[in-house]
Amino acid sequence: MKLIPINRDSPYLKDVKDLWRKNSQTLGFFPEGAFNEHAARGWILAAISDSGEFCGYLLYRVVWRGSVWPIGVIVHLCVKEEVRRKGVSRTFLDQLMKSRREGFLKLQLSCRRGYLANAVWPRLGFTYGGEITG
């Protein structure tokens, strides 16, 4: 499996959007323009199998919240159902932190309490940081 950055011209950008649509009830609303903007900034990574099949994507952004170093914020991490539990999510996170593409030293995310995806975050090294009113 390899991870590749997605830009606006990537043939995989359509796959990213299609997978989001299929999982939008969990991932939430995300406008077309936001996908294009993240792609233009290089803030989408796609997992591609050895046979060239699209397996999932990681969409993130970089923010400065009054700190010296930027913070990486995971917006979406979505893996096709048939390849879940095969290390794709771990590969995304390891690569993102290893490359430190944007110079950030910390990753954060938010996930609604009732989602099954919450079970994966502690296994990937994330800790509970509190609740916010939505």
Disulfide bonds with the S-S distance in Angstrom:
none
